[in-house]
């Protein structure tokens, strides 16, 4: 089949890999400018060189044997490494969290910077018509939705209402993230700090201490999900000041003035869980995959995409 996948994150690319191995022609569409999504790395120029921040997913863990084999292949390629500071089973992309996504995308056909506006039944020709910004349309025999649940629900509301209803139930928790670069090392012996869901500091990490990183002292501070929800619409500058103060409080003293700082609001940071691996309607050739179907983990996104590829191969 000629298959269109909406979303080129971990789930969409994993599904594309499985389908391509089965001999299908796969094209992915993603509104982002390049690989990453919630595994993005932001790079900021400073007077001491470029500071890098993994401002989305901080690391990922491995439980499933199939995913473990995929991670082993990334390790062999040099785009993933263990990060013991976060745990005995923690891994990160090298030199940024988006490295494995980049590796997967490099072997796929992906239209970046392309926002899908509508999906409609193709009529006499069969299959689907995928409309994108600018009025262009693409025909596909099958279509896969691999975006966060909130976005998926909107895309399929008129063409797959049952799928849309399931997606609407699996809402994600937001996350405010602040990024700070410093001219000197902060007086903290460990590289990770964990907080609580209701705290302004739910997690903090010395990003430049991860494998394969360089540049000045760089910290990522992520607010707890409950706190982020309560302050979702607050001003970004105020959020940055609050998270910087929270970091200083956990370190136990005043911090030097940052040489660079930024904030980012992830509205769909930590996915919900629908309790199933993937969705596939073989009669209409439409499916869904994503971490929101299994749970809020990078591994869950890969498992969901891979499961959907297997479902489609068996029909």
N, C-alpha and C positions, 0 to 999 in steps of 0.2 A: 504493500500500500504506500501511497504518498501521504505522509502524516505530518500535521502541523502541531507543534508544542508551544503553548503560550507560557512563557516564563523559562529563562535559562539559568536558574539557580541549581542547587544540588539535585533537587528532585527531578526537574525537567531534563537536565543533562544525563542523569542516571537512567531515566526512562529512554532517552534518545540513544544511549549506548546499547541498552538491551535490544531495542528495536532495530538498530543498525546491524547488530550481530545477526539478527534474524532475517536480514536481507531487505528490510524496508527502507524507503527514502524518507529521511527526516529533516525537517526545517524548523528551527526554533526562532521565536520572536520575543524580544525583551525590551522593555522601555528604558532600561538603564544604558548608560554610555559604554559600559564594559562589564566584564565578569566580576562578580562579587556579591551584590545584594547584601544580605545580612552577614556575609562573610567578607565584607569590604575592608580595605585598608586605606586610610587617608594619609596623605603625605603633605607636610606643611614646611615651607622654607623658613629657616631661622638664621640668625647671625652665626650660629655654630654648625651650620649644615642642616640638611633635611631631617625633620623629625617624622617618624612614622607611627601611626596609631591604628591598631586593629579595633575599630570603634563599634563593631557589631559583635559577632560570636568571638569569644575569647580563646576557646579551645574546643576540642571535641573528644569524646570517649569512644571506645570500641567494645562491643559486646557480641555482636553477631559474627559468625564464622565467615560468611560471604563478604561482609564489610571489612573484616580483618584482612582478608586476602587483597581487597582493593586498596586498603591503607598500606599494606606491604608493598604494593606496586608503586604507590606514590613515594614511599620512603626510598625505594630503589632508584626512583627517578630524581630524588633530591628535592621534591617539592613539599614534603611533609617530614616532620621530625617530632620525637617525643619531647614533652616539656614537663619534667618531673616536679617543678615548683608548684604546678597546679594539681598534681596527683600522679599516682603510679601508672594510670592508664590514660593520661592526657596527651593529646597530640595537637600540633599547630601547623599551619601552612608556612612554607619558607620560600621567599623572605617575608611574605605577608600571608594573612589568613586566606586570601583569595587565590593562593597559588594552585591548589588542586582544582578549583573551579576554572582557572585559566588553562590548565592542562587539558581538562575535559573539553572546554569550549574550542580549543585550538584544533581538535579533531572532529568538530561538528560544523554544520552550516547554521550560523546564527546571524540574525538581523538585529544588531544593537541599535539603541535609540529609536525603537519602533514600537509605538503604543497601539495595541489592538483596541479598536473602537467598538466592533460588533462581530458577532458570529451568527450566520444565518444558514438555513438549509439551502443547498445549491439548486434545488428544483429539479428540472428535467435531467441535468447532468449527474445528479446524485452527489452525496458527500456534503461538504461544507464550503462556504465562502467566508474568508477571514478578511474583514475590513481593518485597515490601519490608518493612522494619521496621514493626511494628504489625499485621501480618497482612493488609494490603491487597494486592490483586492487580490487575494491569493486563494486558489482552490486546493482543497485537501480531501482525501478519501476518509480520513479520520482526524479528529481534533482532540488534543489533550490539554487540560487546564492545570498548570503547575505554578500557581501564584498563591499568596496568602489567602486564607479562607474568606476574609472580608471582600477582597477583590474578586475572587472566584465566584462568590454568590451574585455579584452584580453582573458579571459577564454571562452567566448561564441562566439568569432569572427567567427569561422568556423561552429558552430552548430546552432546559432540563430543570424544571421547578423542584423536583425531588432532591436533586443534587444541590441545588441552591439552598434549599431548606436545611439540609445537613450542614452545609458550610456556614450558614448564619448562626448555627448553634455552637460552633467551635471557635469562639472569639479569642483573640490574642490579648496578652497583657502588654502595655507599652513600656518603654524604657528611655529615660533621659540619660544621655551620655555626655560627659565632659572630657576634653583632652587638654593636657597641660605639658608643655616642654619647659625644662629648667636648665640653667647654665651649670649646675652642679648636682651631684648625686644627693638624693634626699636621705636623711638619717633613718633608714628603715632596712633592717637586715634581711627580711624576707621580701619576695617579689610579688606576693599576692596577699590581699586583705579581703576577708569575707564579712559581710554584714547580714542584716535581716531584711525581709520583704518590706517592712514599714520604715526602714532607714533611708536617709538621703544617700548614704554610701552602702549600697548592697554588694558591691564588688569594686576592687581597685587592683590594678596590676602595673608593674614596671614593664612597659612594652618593649623597651630596648634590651631587656634581659632575656627575651625569648630567643630561641635558636635562629641564627642567620640574620639577626637584626644589627643595625649600626646606628650611628647618629647620637644626638644628645639625649640626656635623661628625659624620658617620655612616659607619662602616666595616663592611663585610661581609668576614669571613674564612672561607674554605672550605678544609677539610683535603683533602689529596690522597686519591684513592680507595684506594690501598694502605694508607695510614696510617689512614684511616677504617675500613677493613675490620678492621685489627688492633686497633682501639680501639672497635669498634662498641658494645660493652656497657659502656663506661666511664661513670662518673658525669658528668652534664652540667656540673656546676660545675667539675670538674677539667678537662674539655675546654675550657671557656671560659678558664680560667687558662692552659692550655697554648697556646691559639691567640693569646691576648693577648701572651704572652711571645714567641711566634714573630713576631708583628707588630712588636713592639718591636725584636727582633733584626734584622729586615729594614730597619727605618727607621734603626737605628743608634744607639739611645739609649733611656733610660727614657721611658715615656709618662705623661701625666697620668692620674689616676684617672678611669675612665669615669663619666659621669653617668647612664648606663643601659646595661644589657647583658643579653643573652639567648643561649641556644643552641637549636639545632634539629637533630634527627637525621633525615636523609633516608635511609630504608632502600633506596629504589628511585630513586636520583638519576640515575645515568648508565646508560641502557638498554643492553642488548646489541643484537644484530642477527641476525635470522633470514635476511636476504638476499633478502626478497621484499617487494613494496609493501603487500600486504593479502591477507586470506583471505576467500573467499566461497563458500559451498555453496548454489547456487541451488535445488537440489532440496529442501533443508530450510529454506532462507531464514535462514541464520545466518552471521554474518561477524565478522571481527576487524580492527581497525586500531590503529595506534599507532607511536610512534617505535621501539619495540623490534623492529619488523619491518624497518626500514631502517637506523637508526643513531641515536646519541644527540644529536639536534639538534631544535630547535623546528621548523625547516623540514621535517625528516623526518616529524614528527607531522602537519603540514598535508598533505604529499604523500601519506601513507598514507591519511588520511581522505578526501581528494579522490579518490584512486585507487579506494577501495572504493565510493564513490558512483558512479563511472563504471562499475565492474564490475556493480553492481546495476542500473544503467540500461540495460545491454546484454543483460540476461537476461530 
